């Protein structure tokens, strides 16, 4: 029973509960059929196999400094780099460290290197400093519509990629388009619109829905006399083997007239077209 307990502890370490169950069943069978001597010999062989299984258990995701420490230890024991690499593959897996890297670290340790970590590299000194960033920002504020190519002419000592990094990462600039608006309103126009909106809100609070029933609004737009068919409108369902239909490019007619539309809360009241060459103004609105 002591051997079974040892096997159980080994299998629990390896998370092999199925092995424990199999061993116990086999032990009961041998006790019934062949006696206790046979079962002891059988369990001893199973215990040996479990120990071999533990010996070849892989260590996953090892630290690099851990493997270098193992290389240093085995190198002190005068093991060859090929043997050290084989030992690492047996314990940490085949792809833990290449044989060339093992030979490199063996050579470093033979040269009296005692550090198992990579030394921090100084690297190339950075050319980006506070004065350079301030100079780039000053040039940007002089001309907001700059390009990286034009800006690089003022700073030939740095590359365009580094200049783009300064503009976008260090200074936080982004190239944005202007926002289109229908009309450019002056302060006088804004004050008049604000006064009209307040007047409408006051009358609505006093009169209610009756005020909305009497409200009429309108808008105007240019209408072409002949609008050519677009390429998307001319699309047809055809077989791939059918001949391709040709379409000549046409421009929108330059002869346009002004169209006006008026509507209330119930729907469209009037659609009117002005004579050729006429535009909408206050008198036209009043006559309409």
GROMACS elastic network, one bead per residue, 0.5 to 0.9 nm:
[ bonds ]
;  ai    aj funct       b0    kb
    1     4     6  0.50531   500
    1     5     6  0.63178   500
    1     6     6  0.87285   500
    1    40     6  0.87654   500
    2     5     6  0.50922   500
    2     6     6  0.63156   500
    2     7     6  0.87145   500
    3     6     6  0.50417   500
    3     7     6  0.62130   500
    3     8     6  0.85752   500
    3    40     6  0.77208   500
    3    43     6  0.64310   500
    3    44     6  0.68822   500
    3    47     6  0.73225   500
    4     7     6  0.50303   500
    4     8     6  0.60726   500
    4     9     6  0.86514   500
    4    20     6  0.83338   500
    4    23     6  0.77739   500
    4    24     6  0.75951   500
    4    27     6  0.87553   500
    4    43     6  0.69595   500
    4    44     6  0.89840   500
    4    47     6  0.82550   500
    5     9     6  0.62296   500
    5    10     6  0.86406   500
    6     9     6  0.51968   500
    6    10     6  0.62387   500
    6    11     6  0.86506   500
    6    47     6  0.73931   500
    7    10     6  0.50838   500
    7    11     6  0.60966   500
    7    12     6  0.85115   500
    7    19     6  0.87843   500
    7    20     6  0.71722   500
    7    23     6  0.83858   500
    7    43     6  0.81970   500
    7    46     6  0.76164   500
    7    47     6  0.55517   500
    7    50     6  0.71635   500
    7    51     6  0.88640   500
    8    11     6  0.51812   500
    8    12     6  0.60513   500
    8    13     6  0.85838   500
    8    16     6  0.88479   500
    8    17     6  0.81399   500
    8    19     6  0.83778   500
    8    20     6  0.57267   500
    8    23     6  0.89507   500
    9    12     6  0.51320   500
    9    13     6  0.62656   500
    9    14     6  0.87768   500
   10    13     6  0.51637   500
   10    14     6  0.64579   500
   10    15     6  0.86264   500
   10    16     6  0.85297   500
   10    47     6  0.82312   500
   10    50     6  0.67118   500
   10    51     6  0.73717   500
   10    54     6  0.80564   500
   11    15     6  0.58012   500
   11    17     6  0.64217   500
   11    18     6  0.86306   500
   11    19     6  0.67970   500
   11    20     6  0.66311   500
   11    50     6  0.72021   500
   12    16     6  0.59669   500
   12    17     6  0.65493   500
   12    20     6  0.83906   500
   13    16     6  0.77898   500
   13    54     6  0.86914   500
   14    17     6  0.86433   500
   14    50     6  0.89546   500
   14    53     6  0.85749   500
   14    54     6  0.72014   500
   14    57     6  0.85758   500
   15    18     6  0.87660   500
   16    19     6  0.55247   500
   16    20     6  0.70102   500
   17    20     6  0.51950   500
   17    21     6  0.65272   500
   17    22     6  0.88039   500
   18    21     6  0.52216   500
   18    22     6  0.62469   500
   18    23     6  0.86748   500
   19    22     6  0.50995   500
   19    23     6  0.61041   500
   19    24     6  0.86477   500
   20    23     6  0.52008   500
   20    24     6  0.62596   500
   20    25     6  0.87137   500
   21    24     6  0.52875   500
   21    25     6  0.62860   500
   21    26     6  0.86480   500
   22    25     6  0.52382   500
   22    26     6  0.61369   500
   22    27     6  0.85626   500
   23    26     6  0.51132   500
   23    27     6  0.60483   500
   23    28     6  0.87485   500
   23    43     6  0.77094   500
   23    46     6  0.79052   500
   24    27     6  0.50151   500
   24    28     6  0.63395   500
   24    29     6  0.87217   500
   25    28     6  0.52978   500
   25    29     6  0.63723   500
   25    30     6  0.88242   500
   26    29     6  0.51116   500
   26    30     6  0.62658   500
   26    31     6  0.86802   500
   26    39     6  0.84949   500
   26    42     6  0.89125   500
   27    30     6  0.52099   500
   27    31     6  0.61643   500
   27    32     6  0.86849   500
   27    39     6  0.59773   500
   27    40     6  0.86914   500
   27    42     6  0.81070   500
   27    43     6  0.76435   500
   28    31     6  0.51871   500
   28    32     6  0.63243   500
   28    33     6  0.87434   500
   28    39     6  0.85451   500
   29    32     6  0.53054   500
   29    33     6  0.62234   500
   29    34     6  0.82370   500
   29    39     6  0.88243   500
   30    33     6  0.50981   500
   30    34     6  0.52086   500
   30    35     6  0.63353   500
   30    36     6  0.75846   500
   30    38     6  0.68551   500
   30    39     6  0.55864   500
   30    42     6  0.86297   500
   31    34     6  0.57595   500
   31    36     6  0.56622   500
   31    37     6  0.87059   500
   31    38     6  0.78518   500
   31    39     6  0.63216   500
   32    35     6  0.64614   500
   32    36     6  0.88831   500
   34    37     6  0.77709   500
   34    38     6  0.60049   500
   34    39     6  0.75035   500
   35    38     6  0.59280   500
   35    39     6  0.66859   500
   36    39     6  0.50906   500
   36    40     6  0.62274   500
   36    41     6  0.87884   500
   37    40     6  0.52663   500
   37    41     6  0.64687   500
   37    42     6  0.87474   500
   38    41     6  0.52157   500
   38    42     6  0.61894   500
   38    43     6  0.86619   500
   39    42     6  0.50110   500
   39    43     6  0.60634   500
   39    44     6  0.85342   500
   40    43     6  0.51732   500
   40    44     6  0.61306   500
   40    45     6  0.87512   500
   41    44     6  0.52357   500
   41    45     6  0.65191   500
   41    46     6  0.88846   500
   42    45     6  0.53527   500
   42    46     6  0.64333   500
   42    47     6  0.87893   500
   43    47     6  0.60728   500
   43    48     6  0.85909   500
   44    47     6  0.50732   500
   44    48     6  0.62891   500
   44    49     6  0.87955   500
   45    48     6  0.51160   500
   45    49     6  0.63850   500
   45    50     6  0.88024   500
   46    49     6  0.51277   500
   46    50     6  0.63057   500
   46    51     6  0.87555   500
   47    50     6  0.51276   500
   47    51     6  0.63166   500
   47    52     6  0.87627   500
   48    51     6  0.51724   500
   48    52     6  0.63495   500
   48    53     6  0.87030   500
   49    52     6  0.50851   500
   49    53     6  0.62179   500
   49    54     6  0.88124   500
   50    54     6  0.64119   500
   50    55     6  0.87806   500
   51    54     6  0.51375   500
   51    55     6  0.63575   500
   51    56     6  0.89669   500
   52    55     6  0.50027   500
   52    56     6  0.65281   500
   52    57     6  0.88045   500
   53    56     6  0.54301   500
   53    57     6  0.63389   500
   54    57     6  0.51327   500
   54    58     6  0.88361   500
   55    58     6  0.86345   500
   55    91     6  0.84526   500
   56    90     6  0.67619   500
   56    91     6  0.67581   500
   57    90     6  0.84293   500
   57    91     6  0.69212   500
   57    92     6  0.88035   500
   58    89     6  0.88339   500
   58    90     6  0.71908   500
   58    91     6  0.50642   500
   58    92     6  0.54092   500
   58    93     6  0.63262   500
   59    62     6  0.66121   500
   59    91     6  0.60613   500
   59    93     6  0.74563   500
   60    91     6  0.88944   500
   60    92     6  0.62504   500
   60    93     6  0.76181   500
   60    96     6  0.88540   500
   61    92     6  0.78595   500
   61    96     6  0.82148   500
   62    65     6  0.85366   500
   62    66     6  0.67854   500
   62    67     6  0.72354   500
   62    92     6  0.70089   500
   62    96     6  0.79290   500
   63    66     6  0.51928   500
   63    67     6  0.67533   500
   63    68     6  0.89244   500
   64    67     6  0.53724   500
   64    68     6  0.63620   500
   64    69     6  0.87060   500
   64    96     6  0.88851   500
   64    97     6  0.88321   500
   64   116     6  0.85311   500
   64   117     6  0.81398   500
   65    68     6  0.50166   500
   65    69     6  0.61187   500
   65    70     6  0.86872   500
   65   116     6  0.55334   500
   65   117     6  0.59255   500
   65   118     6  0.88147   500
   66    69     6  0.51138   500
   66    70     6  0.64248   500
   66    71     6  0.87929   500
   66   116     6  0.81787   500
   67    70     6  0.50063   500
   67    71     6  0.62625   500
   67    72     6  0.86613   500
   67    88     6  0.74544   500
   67    92     6  0.85149   500
   67    96     6  0.85327   500
   67    97     6  0.83114   500
   67   116     6  0.88626   500
   68    72     6  0.61397   500
   68    73     6  0.85725   500
   68   102     6  0.83079   500
   68   105     6  0.72915   500
   68   116     6  0.56821   500
   68   117     6  0.81675   500
   69    72     6  0.50348   500
   69    73     6  0.61615   500
   69    74     6  0.86604   500
   69   116     6  0.62830   500
   70    73     6  0.50589   500
   70    74     6  0.61373   500
   70    75     6  0.83776   500
   70    84     6  0.84853   500
   70    88     6  0.81460   500
   71    74     6  0.52656   500
   71    75     6  0.58953   500
   71    76     6  0.85737   500
   71    81     6  0.84991   500
   71    84     6  0.65138   500
   71    85     6  0.83783   500
   71    88     6  0.83576   500
   71   102     6  0.72919   500
   71   105     6  0.74595   500
   71   106     6  0.70016   500
   71   109     6  0.88563   500
   72    75     6  0.50813   500
   72    76     6  0.62985   500
   72    77     6  0.88700   500
   72   105     6  0.79942   500
   72   106     6  0.71098   500
   72   109     6  0.65947   500
   72   114     6  0.84279   500
   72   116     6  0.82424   500
   73    76     6  0.52972   500
   73    77     6  0.67043   500
   74    77     6  0.50081   500
   74    78     6  0.66946   500
   74    79     6  0.58046   500
   74    80     6  0.84978   500
   74    84     6  0.66037   500
   75    78     6  0.50701   500
   75    79     6  0.53964   500
   75    80     6  0.72285   500
   75    81     6  0.77924   500
   75    84     6  0.77086   500
   75   106     6  0.66664   500
   75   109     6  0.79290   500
   75   110     6  0.83233   500
   76    79     6  0.75052   500
   76   109     6  0.89709   500
   79    82     6  0.82967   500
   79    83     6  0.63172   500
   79    84     6  0.64765   500
   80    83     6  0.52655   500
   80    84     6  0.62572   500
   80    85     6  0.86931   500
   80   106     6  0.89176   500
   81    85     6  0.60760   500
   81    86     6  0.85658   500
   81    99     6  0.75578   500
   81   102     6  0.63779   500
   81   103     6  0.56464   500
   81   106     6  0.68943   500
   82    85     6  0.51090   500
   82    86     6  0.62579   500
   82    87     6  0.87255   500
   82    99     6  0.70155   500
   82   102     6  0.82435   500
   82   103     6  0.81363   500
   83    86     6  0.50220   500
   83    87     6  0.62312   500
   83    88     6  0.87026   500
   84    87     6  0.50684   500
   84    88     6  0.62872   500
   84    89     6  0.86956   500
   84    99     6  0.88241   500
   84   102     6  0.75477   500
   85    88     6  0.51025   500
   85    89     6  0.62191   500
   85    90     6  0.86675   500
   85    97     6  0.76778   500
   85    98     6  0.75517   500
   85    99     6  0.58622   500
   85   102     6  0.63985   500
   85   103     6  0.86520   500
   86    89     6  0.50845   500
   86    90     6  0.62013   500
   86    91     6  0.87804   500
   86    94     6  0.85508   500
   86    99     6  0.87653   500
   87    90     6  0.51501   500
   87    91     6  0.64078   500
   87    92     6  0.84389   500
   88    91     6  0.53128   500
   88    92     6  0.55448   500
   88    93     6  0.69920   500
   88    94     6  0.78528   500
   88    96     6  0.72290   500
   88    97     6  0.75847   500
   89    92     6  0.53584   500
   89    95     6  0.72140   500
   89    96     6  0.66414   500
   89    97     6  0.78065   500
   90    93     6  0.58948   500
   90    94     6  0.73131   500
   91    94     6  0.87966   500
   92    95     6  0.79721   500
   92    96     6  0.57700   500
   92    97     6  0.86698   500
   93    96     6  0.55017   500
   93    97     6  0.85596   500
   94    97     6  0.75234   500
   94    98     6  0.84032   500
   95    98     6  0.69014   500
   97   100     6  0.84501   500
   97   101     6  0.66020   500
   97   102     6  0.70148   500
   98   101     6  0.53202   500
   98   102     6  0.64401   500
   98   103     6  0.88921   500
   99   103     6  0.62747   500
   99   104     6  0.86178   500
  100   103     6  0.51338   500
  100   104     6  0.62042   500
  100   105     6  0.88075   500
  101   105     6  0.63196   500
  101   106     6  0.85968   500
  102   105     6  0.53045   500
  102   106     6  0.61738   500
  102   107     6  0.86435   500
  103   106     6  0.50031   500
  103   107     6  0.61364   500
  103   108     6  0.86420   500
  104   107     6  0.51660   500
  104   108     6  0.63235   500
  104   109     6  0.87633   500
  105   109     6  0.61129   500
  105   110     6  0.84832   500
  105   113     6  0.89681   500
  105   116     6  0.87762   500
  106   109     6  0.51565   500
  106   110     6  0.61223   500
  106   111     6  0.86267   500
  107   110     6  0.50665   500
  107   111     6  0.63013   500
  107   113     6  0.88660   500
  108   111     6  0.50321   500
  108   112     6  0.68716   500
  108   113     6  0.55049   500
  108   114     6  0.84742   500
  109   112     6  0.53142   500
  109   114     6  0.64476   500
  109   115     6  0.85531   500
  110   113     6  0.69942   500
  113   116     6  0.82497   500
  115   118     6  0.76350   500
  115   119     6  0.82461   500
  117   120     6  0.89921   500
  118   121     6  0.85075   500
  120   123     6  0.89714   500
  122   125     6  0.78951   500
  123   126     6  0.87986   500
  126   129     6  0.77972   500
  127   132     6  0.83892   500
  127   157     6  0.89033   500
  127   158     6  0.77687   500
  128   131     6  0.83238   500
  128   132     6  0.62988   500
  128   133     6  0.71563   500
  128   158     6  0.88341   500
  128   162     6  0.85957   500
  128   166     6  0.81338   500
  129   132     6  0.54166   500
  129   133     6  0.63807   500
  129   134     6  0.87943   500
  130   133     6  0.51558   500
  130   134     6  0.61836   500
  130   135     6  0.86259   500
  131   134     6  0.51836   500
  131   135     6  0.61863   500
  131   136     6  0.87149   500
  132   135     6  0.50822   500
  132   136     6  0.62345   500
  132   137     6  0.86444   500
  132   155     6  0.89970   500
  133   136     6  0.51878   500
  133   137     6  0.62253   500
  133   138     6  0.86862   500
  133   166     6  0.68243   500
  133   167     6  0.83521   500
  133   170     6  0.75372   500
  133   171     6  0.76232   500
  134   137     6  0.50795   500
  134   138     6  0.61923   500
  134   139     6  0.87686   500
  135   138     6  0.51276   500
  135   139     6  0.64062   500
  135   140     6  0.87447   500
  136   139     6  0.52210   500
  136   140     6  0.62786   500
  136   141     6  0.88196   500
  136   151     6  0.81841   500
  136   154     6  0.87810   500
  136   155     6  0.83333   500
  136   163     6  0.84168   500
  136   166     6  0.80263   500
  136   167     6  0.76040   500
  136   171     6  0.89373   500
  137   140     6  0.50405   500
  137   141     6  0.62936   500
  137   142     6  0.87597   500
  137   167     6  0.77815   500
  137   171     6  0.72739   500
  138   141     6  0.52592   500
  138   142     6  0.64387   500
  139   142     6  0.51635   500
  139   143     6  0.66648   500
  139   144     6  0.86500   500
  139   146     6  0.88782   500
  139   151     6  0.76994   500
  139   154     6  0.85068   500
  140   143     6  0.53665   500
  140   144     6  0.56427   500
  140   145     6  0.82108   500
  140   146     6  0.69667   500
  140   151     6  0.81358   500
  140   167     6  0.87439   500
  141   144     6  0.58687   500
  143   146     6  0.57986   500
  144   175     6  0.89295   500
  145   175     6  0.85037   500
  146   149     6  0.83069   500
  146   150     6  0.64707   500
  146   151     6  0.66017   500
  147   150     6  0.52734   500
  147   151     6  0.60707   500
  147   152     6  0.84909   500
  148   152     6  0.59394   500
  148   153     6  0.88414   500
  148   160     6  0.66684   500
  148   161     6  0.88379   500
  148   163     6  0.73296   500
  148   164     6  0.66910   500
  148   167     6  0.89891   500
  149   152     6  0.51936   500
  149   153     6  0.68634   500
  149   160     6  0.72523   500
  150   153     6  0.55180   500
  150   154     6  0.76082   500
  151   154     6  0.56848   500
  151   155     6  0.70040   500
  151   160     6  0.87128   500
  151   163     6  0.82820   500
  152   156     6  0.59055   500
  152   157     6  0.87088   500
  152   158     6  0.77640   500
  152   159     6  0.75575   500
  152   160     6  0.62420   500
  152   163     6  0.71919   500
  153   156     6  0.57851   500
  154   157     6  0.89434   500
  155   158     6  0.61918   500
  155   159     6  0.83940   500
  155   163     6  0.83766   500
  156   159     6  0.72640   500
  156   160     6  0.88543   500
  158   161     6  0.84169   500
  158   162     6  0.65218   500
  158   163     6  0.67392   500
  159   162     6  0.53224   500
  159   163     6  0.62046   500
  159   164     6  0.86976   500
  160   164     6  0.60814   500
  160   165     6  0.85642   500
  161   164     6  0.50959   500
  161   165     6  0.62791   500
  161   166     6  0.87689   500
  162   166     6  0.62954   500
  162   167     6  0.87274   500
  163   166     6  0.50973   500
  163   167     6  0.62917   500
  163   168     6  0.86775   500
  164   167     6  0.51006   500
  164   168     6  0.60508   500
  164   169     6  0.80741   500
  165   168     6  0.52889   500
  165   169     6  0.53143   500
  165   170     6  0.68551   500
  165   171     6  0.87745   500
  166   169     6  0.55444   500
  166   171     6  0.62230   500
  166   172     6  0.82175   500
  167   170     6  0.60739   500
  167   171     6  0.52072   500
  167   172     6  0.63472   500
  167   173     6  0.58035   500
  167   174     6  0.82148   500
  168   171     6  0.58998   500
  168   173     6  0.50690   500
  168   174     6  0.64899   500
  169   172     6  0.52015   500
  169   173     6  0.77192   500
  170   173     6  0.84820   500
  180   183     6  0.88441   500
  181   184     6  0.71934   500
  185   188     6  0.78806   500
  185   189     6  0.56811   500
  185   190     6  0.64349   500
  186   189     6  0.52042   500
  186   190     6  0.63514   500
  186   191     6  0.87571   500
  187   190     6  0.50784   500
  187   191     6  0.62171   500
  187   192     6  0.86894   500
  188   191     6  0.51838   500
  188   192     6  0.62780   500
  188   193     6  0.87044   500
  189   192     6  0.51653   500
  189   193     6  0.62198   500
  189   194     6  0.85896   500
  190   193     6  0.51571   500
  190   194     6  0.61168   500
  190   195     6  0.86200   500
  191   194     6  0.50682   500
  191   195     6  0.61547   500
  191   196     6  0.86351   500
  192   195     6  0.50909   500
  192   196     6  0.61617   500
  192   197     6  0.85924   500
  193   196     6  0.50772   500
  193   197     6  0.60994   500
  193   198     6  0.86124   500
  194   197     6  0.51484   500
  194   198     6  0.62627   500
  194   199     6  0.86402   500
  195   198     6  0.52105   500
  195   199     6  0.61882   500
  195   200     6  0.87204   500
  196   199     6  0.50074   500
  196   200     6  0.61912   500
  196   201     6  0.86625   500
  197   200     6  0.51436   500
  197   201     6  0.62504   500
  197   202     6  0.86405   500
  198   201     6  0.51270   500
  198   202     6  0.61672   500
  198   203     6  0.87152   500
  199   202     6  0.51321   500
  199   203     6  0.62499   500
  199   204     6  0.85709   500
  200   203     6  0.52188   500
  200   204     6  0.60483   500
  200   205     6  0.85891   500
  200   211     6  0.87178   500
  201   204     6  0.50957   500
  201   205     6  0.61597   500
  201   206     6  0.86772   500
  202   205     6  0.52438   500
  202   206     6  0.63936   500
  202   207     6  0.87157   500
  203   206     6  0.50594   500
  203   207     6  0.58323   500
  203   208     6  0.76058   500
  203   211     6  0.69524   500
  204   207     6  0.52345   500
  204   209     6  0.71432   500
  204   210     6  0.81946   500
  204   211     6  0.58981   500
  204   212     6  0.74316   500
  205   208     6  0.57174   500
  206   211     6  0.86903   500
  207   210     6  0.59282   500
  207   211     6  0.56563   500
  207   212     6  0.87847   500
  208   211     6  0.58774   500
  208   212     6  0.73834   500
  209   212     6  0.51048   500
  209   213     6  0.63447   500
  209   214     6  0.89083   500
  210   213     6  0.50894   500
  210   214     6  0.65512   500
  210   215     6  0.88713   500
  211   214     6  0.53969   500
  211   215     6  0.64194   500
  212   215     6  0.50959   500
  212   216     6  0.83736   500
  212   264     6  0.81436   500
  212   265     6  0.69959   500
  213   216     6  0.81693   500
  213   264     6  0.71863   500
  213   265     6  0.64606   500
  213   266     6  0.82002   500
  214   264     6  0.77731   500
  214   265     6  0.87543   500
  215   263     6  0.88340   500
  215   264     6  0.61932   500
  215   265     6  0.76783   500
  216   262     6  0.68591   500
  216   263     6  0.57761   500
  216   265     6  0.78063   500
  216   269     6  0.87146   500
  217   261     6  0.85018   500
  217   262     6  0.56659   500
  217   263     6  0.57340   500
  217   264     6  0.64053   500
  218   260     6  0.70368   500
  218   261     6  0.53976   500
  218   263     6  0.62397   500
  218   264     6  0.86965   500
  219   259     6  0.85356   500
  219   260     6  0.57698   500
  219   261     6  0.55203   500
  219   262     6  0.66885   500
  220   258     6  0.68467   500
  220   259     6  0.55528   500
  220   261     6  0.62879   500
  220   262     6  0.89215   500
  220   280     6  0.76607   500
  221   257     6  0.85343   500
  221   258     6  0.58797   500
  221   259     6  0.54353   500
  221   260     6  0.66005   500
  221   261     6  0.86804   500
  222   256     6  0.62487   500
  222   257     6  0.57897   500
  222   259     6  0.60675   500
  222   260     6  0.88688   500
  223   226     6  0.87223   500
  223   227     6  0.88410   500
  223   255     6  0.87331   500
  223   256     6  0.54576   500
  223   257     6  0.54246   500
  223   258     6  0.60978   500
  223   259     6  0.63119   500
  223   273     6  0.87791   500
  224   227     6  0.61281   500
  224   252     6  0.72530   500
  224   253     6  0.59440   500
  224   254     6  0.71532   500
  224   255     6  0.62066   500
  224   257     6  0.65567   500
  224   258     6  0.88652   500
  225   252     6  0.89026   500
  225   253     6  0.65377   500
  225   254     6  0.83118   500
  225   255     6  0.61971   500
  225   256     6  0.59521   500
  225   257     6  0.74509   500
  226   252     6  0.70595   500
  226   253     6  0.57523   500
  226   254     6  0.89745   500
  226   255     6  0.82951   500
  226   256     6  0.88053   500
  227   230     6  0.87618   500
  227   251     6  0.83765   500
  227   252     6  0.57645   500
  227   253     6  0.66707   500
  228   250     6  0.64576   500
  228   251     6  0.71440   500
  228   252     6  0.63844   500
  228   253     6  0.81966   500
  229   232     6  0.82794   500
  229   233     6  0.61911   500
  229   234     6  0.67568   500
  229   250     6  0.84362   500
  230   233     6  0.51484   500
  230   234     6  0.64302   500
  230   250     6  0.88624   500
  231   234     6  0.52411   500
  231   235     6  0.67715   500
  231   247     6  0.79302   500
  231   249     6  0.88626   500
  232   235     6  0.54622   500
  233   236     6  0.85702   500
  234   247     6  0.84744   500
  238   241     6  0.82007   500
  238   242     6  0.63423   500
  238   243     6  0.88534   500
  239   242     6  0.52431   500
  239   243     6  0.87407   500
  240   243     6  0.82394   500
  241   244     6  0.88097   500
  242   245     6  0.88718   500
  250   253     6  0.88771   500
  251   254     6  0.84992   500
  252   255     6  0.87853   500
  253   256     6  0.71836   500
  255   276     6  0.82096   500
  256   276     6  0.72945   500
  256   277     6  0.81891   500
  257   273     6  0.68626   500
  257   274     6  0.64235   500
  257   275     6  0.67810   500
  257   276     6  0.54984   500
  257   277     6  0.69358   500
  257   278     6  0.75207   500
  257   279     6  0.83472   500
  258   272     6  0.85258   500
  258   273     6  0.57870   500
  258   274     6  0.54095   500
  258   275     6  0.76354   500
  258   276     6  0.77837   500
  258   277     6  0.82479   500
  258   278     6  0.70412   500
  258   279     6  0.62924   500
  258   280     6  0.75174   500
  259   271     6  0.72303   500
  259   272     6  0.57551   500
  259   274     6  0.62881   500
  259   280     6  0.89685   500
  260   270     6  0.79619   500
  260   271     6  0.57758   500
  260   272     6  0.52104   500
  260   273     6  0.62405   500
  260   274     6  0.78886   500
  260   280     6  0.83293   500
  261   268     6  0.73763   500
  261   269     6  0.77083   500
  261   270     6  0.57393   500
  261   272     6  0.65166   500
  261   273     6  0.89243   500
  262   267     6  0.88217   500
  262   268     6  0.60474   500
  262   269     6  0.55072   500
  262   270     6  0.51596   500
  262   271     6  0.66072   500
  262   272     6  0.87155   500
  263   266     6  0.75753   500
  263   267     6  0.54704   500
  263   270     6  0.69035   500
  264   267     6  0.55665   500
  264   268     6  0.65807   500
  264   269     6  0.69702   500
  265   268     6  0.85794   500
  266   269     6  0.86997   500
  268   271     6  0.77841   500
  272   288     6  0.86689   500
  273   276     6  0.89833   500
  274   277     6  0.81827   500
  274   278     6  0.60867   500
  274   279     6  0.72727   500
  274   280     6  0.81325   500
  275   278     6  0.56019   500
  275   279     6  0.85199   500
  276   279     6  0.87507   500
  279   284     6  0.84378   500
  280   283     6  0.81692   500
  280   284     6  0.59704   500
  280   285     6  0.71422   500
  281   284     6  0.53860   500
  281   285     6  0.63214   500
  281   286     6  0.88043   500
  282   285     6  0.51204   500
  282   286     6  0.62506   500
  282   287     6  0.87146   500
  283   286     6  0.50712   500
  283   287     6  0.61548   500
  283   288     6  0.85191   500
  284   287     6  0.51409   500
  284   288     6  0.60315   500
  285   288     6  0.51784   500
